[in-house]
Amino acid sequence: MSEVDKQPLEEERRGSVKFEVMGVEVVSKQVKQSGNSGRIYLPPTWVGKKVKIIRLD
């Protein structure tokens, strides 16, 4: 396995990876309990828009 191939495996072992995302707006929220799942409320203007969720911790 080359050095280039080893790098992603080492990052996975540490438990975090780096993402670069281009977007229009960002909010920071905490996930709340909702039955057997979690929920995040977003602005109503975001309804129908494409979003990405990234767990930070």
Secondary structure in CASP SS format (residue, H / E / C, confidence):
PFRMAT SS
TARGET T0000
AUTHOR 0000-0000-0000
METHOD secondary structure of the structure
MODEL  1
M C 1.00
S C 1.00
E H 1.00
V H 1.00
D H 1.00
K H 1.00
Q H 1.00
P H 1.00
L H 1.00
E H 1.00
E H 1.00
E H 1.00
R H 1.00
R H 1.00
G C 1.00
S C 1.00
V C 1.00
K C 1.00
F C 1.00
E C 1.00
V C 1.00
M C 1.00
G C 1.00
V C 1.00
E C 1.00
V C 1.00
V C 1.00
S C 1.00
K C 1.00
Q C 1.00
V C 1.00
K E 1.00
Q E 1.00
S E 1.00
G C 1.00
N C 1.00
S E 1.00
G E 1.00
R E 1.00
I C 1.00
Y C 1.00
L C 1.00
P C 1.00
P H 1.00
T H 1.00
W H 1.00
V C 1.00
G C 1.00
K C 1.00
K C 1.00
V C 1.00
K C 1.00
I C 1.00
I C 1.00
R C 1.00
L C 1.00
D C 1.00
END
